[in-house]
């Protein structure tokens, strides 16, 4: 399998696309002011205690207060509060080797016994703001690296449950216990499997340096404010997905390109060679066919091979996916076989759609009815296999007698939802002509001699086709300009934009 990463960045946004063998698998959109991302650490103020919920609402600077449940305080919350007070007073160093830990809180205690209104508290975002809800937070902070996660004020060493070999678990635990700094616990991630002591030591040293950065951020703050962010989302994404299958990383932003190169050299020396800066005139997502795949992958209806398709509906309570065979052969003699084939295809596509759209919460999939229990088991096992590639926590139930499969998937950020359906213009004949007239009027007002017009592929064909009579050639001759028409799959039919050679909008 060949894995590619395509990152299109501007001053206010970065779009990250992961492709496997040329097929779009994940899409992340990061805004330039993307605060309150998972993993960000904030100094917050307790605004209100909700004793009925055994929780607190914490002001972290978002328009809605963040939600902190008692179980998310962590057993070492008293140690964290002591550390925070001492740091704010300048009495605490980042080195916590000799820090005297406070007693752990009760597992089933009351939040009013630990916090009171007006308290300052260090918290970390676990779920980004979604819809009308503020962020979900935890007071049990951790700093994630490539192979391990550093947990301050703990002494525990644990291993990812996805590493099943007992000998490897024991090796990693013994190794990490011998090199971990005092005062910290460590969680060993799945990708640590087979790694050497040098690799793990390097990762731990890097996390300790980040801990020192967090400590400095606390000393500079005395109000609700983000005090630490591990890295930009492109690097964080790479940290979680980078493996031997990666063949190329293409970025159209020089600054971000250098950041990603530095990060790759940090985690795997020499890996930065696969990072390429794209400087072509055509937008990167258009050039790499990502825009076209986005158009086909998002929307209510999603096509599969040989005429089968999915219908994806979103409700407040859950997501519903309906599997349809479409125009595939469906005779009485092979109905069961046909249903199995379509359902196996659907399992692959549904797993992809969950990652692509970052769908979370409850998902119900209505597969085509199958009479055979063996066939239902085959589809269930296929779904389990495909979902192994999903980093979000999930749980899948077998197909019921009604042909329904239920699953839950961790929701940590708002779902990626891209509108692909266009409204019909009032007049299908006149609307394109009016757009062409508007372009001609705009061109006449532009003084520069080289203009790039970005339009929908259908409009691009209308402007350029014709050996002697294309509209583009007429404009060039009349206005004495060099005109380049750029097809954009991401544009709606009547959308257009004029730009100069440096991609500045005119």
C-alpha positions in Angstrom: 0.0 0.0 0.0 1.3 3.4 -1.0 0.4 6.3 1.4 0.5 9.9 0.4 -0.2 13.1 2.4 -1.4 16.2 0.6 -1.5 19.5 2.6 -2.9 22.7 1.1 -2.3 25.6 3.5 -3.0 29.4 3.5 -2.7 32.1 6.1 -6.0 31.1 7.8 -6.5 27.4 7.0 -4.8 24.1 6.3 -6.5 21.2 4.6 -4.9 17.8 5.1 -5.7 14.8 2.8 -4.5 11.3 3.4 -4.5 9.0 0.3 -3.9 5.3 0.2 -3.1 4.0 -3.3 -4.5 7.3 -4.6 -7.9 7.0 -2.8 -8.9 9.6 -0.3 -9.2 8.1 3.2 -9.1 11.0 5.6 -9.7 14.8 5.4 -8.9 17.3 8.1 -9.6 21.0 8.0 -7.6 23.1 10.4 -8.4 26.8 10.7 -5.6 29.3 11.4 -7.2 30.4 14.7 -8.0 26.8 15.6 -8.0 27.1 19.4 -9.6 24.5 21.7 -8.1 21.6 19.7 -7.8 18.2 21.4 -4.6 18.1 23.4 -4.4 21.9 24.0 -3.7 22.8 27.7 -5.5 25.8 29.3 -5.3 27.6 32.5 -9.0 27.9 33.4 -11.2 29.3 36.2 -14.0 27.4 37.8 -17.2 29.4 37.1 -19.9 27.1 38.5 -20.2 23.8 40.3 -23.0 21.5 39.2 -23.4 19.2 42.2 -26.3 17.3 40.6 -24.0 16.3 37.7 -21.0 16.0 40.0 -19.2 18.3 37.6 -17.9 21.9 37.1 -18.1 24.4 34.3 -14.7 26.0 33.7 -14.0 29.2 31.8 -11.1 28.6 29.3 -11.8 31.6 27.1 -14.5 30.0 24.9 -17.9 31.5 24.5 -19.4 28.5 26.3 -17.8 27.2 29.6 -16.0 23.9 29.3 -17.4 20.8 31.0 -15.3 19.0 33.7 -16.8 15.8 35.3 -15.5 14.6 38.7 -14.2 11.4 37.0 -12.1 13.6 34.7 -10.3 15.3 37.5 -7.9 12.4 37.8 -6.7 10.9 41.1 -3.7 13.3 41.3 -5.8 16.5 41.1 -4.6 17.7 44.5 -1.0 17.3 43.4 -1.8 19.3 40.2 -3.4 22.1 42.3 -0.5 22.3 44.6 1.9 22.3 41.7 -0.1 25.1 40.0 -0.2 27.3 43.1 3.6 26.9 43.7 4.4 27.6 40.0 2.2 30.8 39.9 4.1 32.0 43.0 7.5 31.2 41.4 8.3 28.5 44.0 8.1 25.5 41.7 10.6 24.3 39.1 9.7 22.2 36.1 11.7 19.4 37.6 9.2 17.4 39.8 11.7 14.7 40.9 11.5 15.8 44.5 7.9 17.1 44.4 5.9 15.8 47.4 2.7 14.3 45.9 -0.6 14.9 47.7 -2.9 12.0 48.5 -5.2 10.8 45.7 -8.8 11.8 45.8 -11.6 9.2 46.3 -12.8 7.4 43.2 -16.4 8.2 43.8 -16.2 11.5 45.7 -17.9 14.8 45.2 -16.5 17.6 43.1 -17.4 20.2 45.8 -14.9 18.6 48.1 -12.1 19.2 45.6 -12.9 22.5 43.8 -14.7 25.7 44.6 -15.9 28.6 42.5 -13.1 30.9 41.4 -10.3 28.2 41.6 -7.7 28.3 38.9 -7.2 24.9 37.3 -5.0 23.4 34.6 -7.1 21.5 32.0 -6.6 19.7 28.7 -9.1 19.6 25.8 -10.5 16.1 25.2 -13.4 17.0 22.9 -13.6 20.2 20.8 -16.7 22.4 20.9 -19.5 20.8 19.0 -22.8 22.4 18.0 -24.1 24.3 21.1 -21.7 22.5 23.5 -18.5 23.9 24.9 -15.3 21.9 25.1 -15.0 18.7 27.2 -11.9 18.8 29.4 -9.8 16.8 31.7 -7.6 17.8 34.6 -5.4 14.7 34.2 -2.9 16.2 31.8 -0.7 14.1 29.5 1.7 14.9 26.7 1.7 12.6 23.6 4.8 11.6 21.7 5.3 9.3 18.8 5.9 6.2 20.9 4.9 7.1 24.4 2.6 9.4 26.4 4.1 11.2 29.4 1.8 11.5 32.5 3.0 13.8 35.2 2.5 13.0 38.9 2.1 9.3 38.2 4.4 6.3 38.6 2.4 3.8 36.4 3.8 2.3 33.2 1.1 0.8 30.9 1.0 -0.6 27.4 -1.5 -0.2 24.6 -4.0 -3.1 24.5 -3.4 -3.4 20.8 0.0 -4.9 21.5 -1.1 -8.4 22.3 2.3 -10.3 22.5 3.1 -10.9 26.2 6.9 -11.0 25.6 6.8 -7.7 23.8 4.6 -6.1 26.5 7.0 -7.2 29.2 10.1 -6.0 27.2 8.6 -2.5 26.7 7.5 -2.2 30.3 10.9 -3.2 31.6 12.6 -0.9 29.2 10.5 2.1 29.9 10.7 1.7 33.7 14.5 1.8 33.4 14.6 5.1 31.5 11.5 7.1 32.6 12.1 10.2 34.6 11.0 10.2 38.3 7.7 11.8 39.0 6.2 10.8 35.7 4.1 7.8 34.4 4.2 6.5 30.9 1.7 5.0 28.5 3.4 3.0 25.7 1.6 3.5 22.4 1.0 0.8 19.8 3.6 2.1 17.4 6.3 1.5 20.0 6.1 -2.2 19.2 9.6 -3.4 18.2 11.3 0.0 18.9 14.8 0.2 20.4 15.8 1.8 23.7 17.4 4.7 21.8 14.1 5.5 20.0 12.1 5.4 23.2 14.7 7.4 25.1 14.7 10.1 22.4 10.9 10.3 22.5 10.9 10.6 26.3 13.5 13.3 26.3 11.5 15.3 23.7 8.4 15.0 25.9 10.3 16.2 29.0 11.3 19.3 27.0 7.7 19.9 26.2 6.8 19.6 29.9 9.3 22.4 30.6 7.6 24.5 27.9 4.3 23.9 29.6 5.8 25.0 32.9 7.0 28.2 31.4 3.6 28.9 30.0 2.0 28.6 33.4 4.4 31.2 34.9 3.3 33.7 32.2 -0.4 33.3 32.8 -2.9 34.3 35.5 -6.2 34.2 33.5 -8.1 31.8 31.2 -5.6 31.3 28.4 -4.1 28.5 26.3 -0.6 27.9 27.8 0.6 25.0 25.7 0.0 23.5 22.3 2.0 20.4 21.4 2.3 21.1 17.6 0.3 22.1 14.6 -2.3 19.7 13.5 -0.4 18.6 10.4 2.5 17.4 12.6 0.2 15.9 15.1 -1.6 14.0 12.4 1.8 12.7 11.1 2.8 11.7 14.6 -0.2 9.4 14.7 -0.2 8.0 11.2 3.3 8.0 9.9 4.7 4.6 9.0 6.8 2.7 6.4 4.1 2.9 3.8 4.4 6.7 3.3 5.8 7.5 -0.1 5.3 11.3 -0.4 4.2 14.4 1.4 3.3 17.4 -0.7 2.7 20.8 0.8 2.0 24.1 -1.0 3.1 26.4 1.9 6.8 27.0 2.4 6.7 27.7 6.2 4.6 24.6 6.9 6.7 22.6 4.6 9.8 23.4 6.7 8.0 22.7 10.0 6.9 19.2 8.7 10.5 18.5 7.5 11.9 19.4 10.9 9.4 17.2 12.7 10.0 14.2 10.4 13.8 14.5 10.8 13.1 14.5 14.6 11.1 11.3 14.6 12.9 9.5 11.7 16.2 11.0 10.4 16.2 11.3 6.6 12.4 11.0 6.2 12.2 14.7 5.3 13.4 13.8 1.8 9.9 12.7 0.9 8.5 16.2 1.7 8.0 18.2 -1.5 6.9 21.9 -1.8 4.3 22.4 -4.5 4.5 25.7 -6.4 2.3 25.1 -9.4 -0.3 27.6 -10.6 -3.1 25.0 -10.4 -4.3 24.5 -6.7 -2.7 21.5 -5.1 -6.0 19.7 -4.3 -7.1 20.1 -7.9 -3.7 19.0 -9.2 -3.7 15.9 -7.0 -7.4 15.1 -7.8 -8.4 15.5 -4.2 -11.1 18.0 -5.0 -12.7 15.6 -7.4 -12.7 12.8 -4.8 -14.2 15.1 -2.2 -17.1 15.9 -4.6 -17.8 12.2 -4.9 -17.2 11.2 -1.3 -19.4 13.8 0.5 -23.1 14.3 0.2 -26.2 12.3 1.0 -25.5 9.6 -1.7 -22.1 7.9 -2.0 -21.5 5.6 -5.0 -19.7 2.3 -4.9 -18.6 0.0 -7.6 -21.0 -1.7 -10.1 -23.9 0.6 -9.3 -24.2 0.0 -5.6 -24.5 3.0 -3.3 -24.9 4.3 0.2 -27.4 6.8 1.6 -26.1 8.6 4.6 -28.5 10.6 6.9 -27.5 12.7 9.9 -29.9 13.3 12.8 -29.4 14.9 16.2 -29.3 11.5 17.9 -27.3 9.3 15.4 -26.1 8.7 11.9 -28.0 6.3 9.7 -26.4 4.5 6.7 -28.6 2.6 4.2 -27.0 0.1 1.8 -28.5 -0.2 -1.7 -27.6 -2.6 -4.5 -28.6 -0.2 -7.2 -28.6 -1.7 -10.7 -26.5 -4.7 -9.8 -27.8 -8.1 -11.0 -30.4 -9.2 -8.5 -32.2 -12.4 -9.6 -33.9 -14.9 -7.5 -31.1 -17.5 -8.1 -28.3 -15.3 -6.7 -30.0 -12.9 -4.4 -28.1 -14.1 -1.3 -24.8 -14.0 -3.1 -25.5 -10.6 -4.5 -26.5 -9.3 -1.1 -23.2 -10.6 0.4 -21.1 -9.0 -2.3 -22.8 -5.6 -1.9 -22.6 -5.7 1.9 -18.9 -6.6 1.9 -18.3 -3.6 -0.4 -20.4 -1.4 1.9 -18.4 -2.5 5.0 -15.2 -1.2 3.3 -16.9 2.1 2.2 -18.7 2.7 5.5 -15.4 2.3 7.4 -13.8 4.8 5.0 -16.7 7.3 5.4 -16.5 7.2 9.2 -12.9 8.3 9.0 -13.3 10.7 6.1 -16.2 12.6 7.7 -15.0 12.0 11.3 -18.5 10.8 12.2 -18.9 10.2 15.9 -21.6 8.9 18.3 -24.1 6.2 17.4 -24.1 4.9 13.8 -26.7 2.4 12.5 -26.1 0.6 9.2 -29.0 -1.0 7.4 -27.3 -3.7 5.3 -29.2 -5.7 2.6 -31.0 -8.6 4.2 -29.2 -11.9 4.3 -30.7 -15.2 5.4 -27.5 -16.9 6.1 -26.0 -16.5 9.6 -22.6 -17.3 8.1 -22.9 -14.5 5.6 -23.9 -12.0 8.3 -20.9 -13.1 10.3 -18.6 -12.6 7.3 -19.8 -9.0 6.9 -19.4 -8.3 10.6 -15.8 -9.7 10.5 -15.1 -7.6 7.4 -16.3 -4.5 9.3 -14.1 -5.3 12.2 -11.1 -5.8 9.9 -11.6 -2.4 8.1 -12.2 -0.5 11.4 -8.8 -1.7 12.7 -7.3 1.2 10.7 -9.5 3.7 12.6 -7.6 5.5 15.4 -10.8 6.7 17.1 -12.1 4.4 19.8 -15.1 2.4 18.6 -17.3 -0.6 19.4 -19.2 -2.7 16.8 -22.1 -5.0 17.4 -22.9 -8.0 15.1 -25.7 -7.7 12.5 -29.1 -8.2 14.0 -31.8 -10.4 12.6 -33.3 -7.3 11.0 -30.0 -6.7 9.0 -28.9 -3.7 11.2 -25.4 -3.2 12.6 -24.9 -0.8 15.4 -21.6 0.9 16.3 -20.3 3.7 18.4 -17.3 5.8 17.5 -15.5 8.4 19.6 -16.4 11.9 18.9 -13.7 14.5 19.7 -14.2 17.2 17.1 -17.1 18.5 14.9 -17.9 16.3 12.0 -16.4 17.2 8.6 -19.4 18.1 6.5 -18.9 19.5 3.0 -21.9 20.6 0.9 -21.7 19.1 -2.6 -25.3 19.6 -3.8 -25.9 22.8 -5.8 -29.2 24.7 -6.0 -30.5 25.1 -9.5 -30.2 28.7 -10.8 -33.4 30.5 -11.7 -32.7 30.2 -15.4 -30.5 27.4 -16.5 -30.0 29.0 -19.9 -29.3 32.6 -19.0 -27.3 32.0 -15.8 -24.1 30.7 -17.4 -24.3 33.6 -20.0 -24.6 36.1 -17.2 -21.5 34.6 -15.6 -19.5 34.9 -18.8 -20.6 38.5 -19.2 -19.6 39.3 -15.6 -16.1 37.7 -16.3 -15.7 39.9 -19.5 -16.6 43.0 -17.5 -14.2 42.2 -14.7 -11.4 41.4 -17.2 -11.8 44.8 -18.9 -11.2 46.5 -15.5 -8.1 44.6 -14.6 -4.8 46.3 -15.7 -2.3 43.4 -15.3 -1.5 41.5 -18.5 -1.6 37.9 -17.1 -4.9 36.7 -15.5 -5.9 33.3 -14.3 -9.6 32.5 -14.2 -10.7 29.6 -11.9 -14.0 28.1 -12.9 -16.0 24.9 -12.8 -14.8 22.3 -15.4 -18.0 22.7 -17.5 -17.5 26.5 -17.7 -13.8 25.9 -18.5 -14.8 23.8 -21.5 -17.3 26.4 -22.6 -14.6 29.1 -22.5 -11.7 27.2 -24.2 -13.1 24.6 -26.6 -13.1 25.5 -30.3 -10.0 25.8 -32.5 -10.6 29.3 -33.9 -13.6 30.7 -31.9 -13.1 29.9 -28.2 -14.2 32.7 -25.9 -10.8 32.8 -24.2 -9.0 33.5 -27.5 -11.5 36.3 -28.3 -10.9 37.9 -24.9 -7.1 37.6 -25.3 -7.2 39.3 -28.7 -9.6 42.0 -27.7 -8.0 42.9 -24.3 -4.4 42.0 -25.2 -3.9 39.9 -22.1 -2.6 36.4 -21.4 -5.6 34.5 -20.0 -5.3 31.1 -18.4 -8.5 29.2 -17.5 -8.1 26.8 -14.6 -10.7 24.1 -14.0 -11.7 23.6 -10.4 -13.6 20.5 -9.3 -14.3 22.1 -5.9 -16.3 25.0 -7.5 -20.0 25.2 -8.0 -21.2 25.5 -11.6 -21.5 29.3 -11.5 -18.6 30.0 -9.1 -15.5 31.8 -10.5 -12.5 33.7 -9.3 -9.8 35.7 -11.0 -6.2 35.6 -9.7 -2.7 36.8 -10.7 0.3 34.5 -11.3 1.1 34.6 -7.5 -2.4 33.3 -6.7 -3.6 36.7 -5.3 -7.3 37.3 -5.8 -8.0 40.1 -8.2 
